[in-house]
């Protein structure tokens, strides 16, 4: 797939598919209005996820600021050599006006959220969080077995993906494969 031309939020699905196959692009320091920046990725044997930081707009400025940065997680399913995007996405607020690395001590790991969605015959969860510089590997133990990938910690962020109907255990390891953090996610039923 050709690299998307911009970081436009309408192209975030294109960015998600592209980064799963090609890797994370070099990111600008500022998230311009209307942009969606792919911050972290997970490309497992069956499931993938991409964590974006993007601008959001609220139709009700009393309830929420009229425009603000938020994280969004898109989950995907691998069908042969292609990625299929889920019908929904989830995320939370991004507590800064631009890209930044939250203050995370070297060996600390924080799980921030979980977003689950699916498509025709599949249901996936994407868990995301932040890890310090000691994190070198992230591992998912699920129905596919053990998938260990290098930790790509742009701005300290990470994301993983797994079969939401079966649950999984996520482990963050240092360069000597010593466990820094572990979290188990229960199986969920698609709504």
Phi, psi and omega in degrees: 000141178289142178297133177302149185287331183217181176262023183306136182299334177289344178260009185300326176295317177298318178297318181301311180296317182297313184290333176296325180271326190251340184104170182286138176280165171290133186255148173288162180283336184245137175267103181290152178305134179088000181262152172231115184256125177285116188260328180210156181215158173219121179239086180274183182294327179240328187237148177226161177210148175227129176263123179249153164246126183210163177281139177235155178233138179256133177288344181237096183296344177287320181287321183210160176304152183292332172213140185201160176273142179217159171268145171227144177243126173251131178252148185222159179239136181271118174247101184065238180264000184247155176257137177249126183277140177291164182281351181218174178210165180214178180167206182200185180289148172255118190276041178203157179281346180216185176288138177200161175262117179301153180289097180241122177297155189314313185257011179274149177222132179234124173271127187256323185193173181219133178228126183237141179197178181198190181217204182292102176085011179214155179216126188231148173242141174243117177258141182223162180183202183225144180221152178280177186295345178286341181290121180243336181223147172235135187233137174242126176250113183211199182295344176274358183101219180250123175243116179245127179233154174298143177284118174258101190252060173297122181057031177070003185272147172219161176214147175227165178222147180202166179295113183292337181280349182243341183077176184194165170246131180249130180237139175246126187239152176273185185295337177266009180067027173277135183291124175264324181200154179213140177215135178256134178248127181287160175296143178236152176261135176300140181286000000 
